[in-house]
Amino acid sequence: MQEKLTSFSIKNWSEDDRPREKLLQKGTTALSDAELIAILIGSGNKDESAVALSQRILASADFNLNQLGKFSVQQLMQFKGIGEAKAITIAAAMELGRRRRGEEALEKKKITSSVSVFELMQPIIGELPHEEFWIIYVNNSNKVIQKQQLSKGGITGTLVDVRLVLKTALEVGATGLILAHNHPSGTLKPSEADKQLTQKLKTAAQNLDIKVLDHLIVTEKAYFSFADENLL
């Protein structure tokens, strides 16, 4: 039995099958998602290797890393061979990946299209179970000065303080605003409340020579742009 238990440890695999050695010899891109997760967990259980266990975990997430990133520590611990420490390691790695994506989007700085707004905001609000409303403040070159969460609400809606939006815009010297909020339901159709709020902010901002450049509804994989759909 002891031999069976240890045979599934990565250190006992042939060198070609060891994810750590493979990473050192061939680089990170040579490894599959399952092999990368196997490095995180280090070992499997008495019945399967770390890679096989990782493949099973990925299968439960439809082999989608974004979906895996939504798994809680408790959900990960449902897999045989995944204790609290391994589950925390996976969760931490998923969160680092999400944050890295967010920073890469922020480094672009300049907003050139609705796609660049989506790339900036999707890692922040695209996968949340509740609704959040954010404002992106830009200068006259459409470079991001600041982005700010304005409100956090239930799944049915959120409240936005127009005065606070404009106060911040004046303080940071913004000449343009981009509105963004998520729809946890996944629907991309703007509600009447979304349209009314956009118009309210647009009218108020115009009096201060500040333009509302776009309003994006963001979901996990897609977005709706008021500007692209000529709704501004």
Number of C-alpha atoms within 10 A of each C-alpha: 7 7 8 12 14 16 16 20 18 21 16 11 13 8 12 10 14 18 26 21 13 16 16 10 11 10 11 14 9 14 15 13 16 21 23 19 23 24 17 17 22 17 23 22 18 17 14 19 22 26 26 18 23 25 19 16 19 18 13 12 16 12 15 12 13 16 14 19 18 15 16 13 19 13 11 20 17 12 15 13 20 24 15 13 12 19 23 18 15 23 18 14 15 18 14 12 15 16 14 13 16 17 13 12 19 18 10 14 16 17 19 12 13 20 15 16 24 25 18 23 24 26 20 18 25 25 21 17 13 18 21 25 20 23 20 26 25 26 18 12 11 19 17 21 16 15 17 12 13 18 16 16 13 12 15 10 19 17 13 17 10 15 12 10 20 17 10 15 24 13 8 13 14 23 20 24 26 22 23 24 27 29 25 21 13 16 15 17 11 15 11 9 11 17 14 11 17 19 15 12 21 19 14 17 21 12 9 12 11 23 20 22 18 23 28 24 26 28 23 18 11 14 24 20 23 20 15 13 8 8 12 15
